[in-house]
Amino acid sequence: MREEALELPVFGAVRCHWTETPWERARGLIGRPPPEPGIVMGFRRCNAIHTCFMRYPIDVLFVDRDGREVRFLRDVRPWRLFVWGGRRAHAVYERASSAPSPPDRAAPQ
């Protein structure tokens, strides 16, 4: 996996671990401990995910080709068979749900 520093909508400044092989794309975060705050997993050319076999909920950010937010989902639970970002989605970023969001996107109290 290749690592890259990025500034993403919703997630802010992060270190992205890009999936590069079909195996890495299929596995994603499955079987891994929750990533540390500030770490995300990125999937290029992807507009849908699943959370089968996950052990914890994740936050999911779908972006278009220009890196603009298309859809943001907080606390996607394990065993969702299909999570779609929409036609415009071109890449997906996943992080552990416990990671903090910038103040303007914090969970409602």
C-alpha positions in Angstrom: 0.0 0.0 0.0 1.2 3.4 -0.9 0.8 6.3 1.6 0.0 9.9 0.8 -0.8 13.0 2.8 -4.1 14.6 1.7 -6.5 17.3 2.7 -10.1 15.9 2.3 -13.5 17.4 2.7 -15.1 16.3 6.0 -12.0 14.4 7.2 -9.5 17.3 7.0 -5.7 16.6 6.9 -5.1 12.8 6.8 -2.6 10.2 5.8 -4.2 8.0 3.1 -3.2 4.3 2.6 -4.2 3.7 -1.1 -5.3 0.2 -2.1 -3.4 -0.9 -5.2 -4.1 -4.6 -5.8 -7.4 -6.4 -6.3 -6.7 -8.2 -3.0 -6.1 -4.9 -1.1 -9.3 -3.5 -2.6 -11.4 -6.6 -1.7 -10.0 -6.7 1.9 -10.0 -3.0 2.7 -10.3 -2.6 6.5 -11.6 -6.2 7.0 -9.5 -8.0 9.6 -7.5 -4.9 10.5 -7.7 -3.0 13.8 -9.4 0.4 13.5 -7.0 2.9 11.9 -5.6 5.6 14.2 -7.2 9.0 14.0 -5.9 10.9 10.9 -5.4 7.6 8.9 -7.8 6.7 6.1 -7.9 3.9 3.5 -8.5 5.1 -0.1 -10.1 3.3 -3.0 -9.7 4.9 -6.5 -12.2 4.3 -9.3 -14.8 3.1 -6.8 -18.4 4.3 -6.1 -19.7 1.5 -3.8 -18.4 -0.5 -0.9 -19.6 -3.3 1.5 -18.9 -3.8 5.2 -19.2 -7.6 5.3 -16.9 -9.1 7.9 -16.1 -5.7 9.4 -15.8 -5.7 13.2 -16.5 -2.0 13.8 -18.5 0.9 12.2 -16.8 3.2 9.7 -17.2 6.7 8.3 -17.3 6.7 4.5 -16.5 9.7 2.2 -17.3 9.5 -1.5 -15.7 12.1 -3.7 -15.9 13.0 -7.4 -13.0 13.2 -9.9 -12.1 16.7 -8.6 -12.0 15.6 -4.9 -15.3 17.3 -4.0 -17.6 15.6 -1.5 -20.4 13.6 -3.2 -21.7 11.7 -0.1 -20.6 11.3 3.5 -21.9 8.5 5.7 -21.2 8.4 9.4 -21.2 5.1 11.5 -21.8 2.6 8.7 -22.4 -0.6 10.6 -20.8 -4.0 9.8 -22.6 -6.3 7.4 -24.0 -3.7 5.0 -24.0 -5.5 1.7 -24.0 -2.4 -0.6 -23.3 1.2 0.2 -23.5 3.4 -3.0 -21.9 6.8 -3.3 -23.9 7.8 -6.4 -23.0 8.1 -10.2 -20.6 11.0 -9.6 -18.5 9.2 -7.0 -15.0 8.4 -8.2 -13.1 7.5 -5.1 -13.9 6.4 -1.5 -12.2 7.0 1.8 -12.9 5.0 4.9 -11.9 5.6 8.5 -12.9 4.3 11.9 -16.1 6.0 13.2 -14.5 7.1 16.4 -12.2 9.5 14.5 -13.0 13.1 15.2 -14.4 15.3 12.5 -13.7 19.0 11.9 -16.0 21.2 14.1 -18.4 22.0 11.2 -19.2 18.3 10.6 -19.2 17.0 14.2 -21.9 14.5 15.1 -25.1 16.2 16.5 -25.3 16.3 20.3 
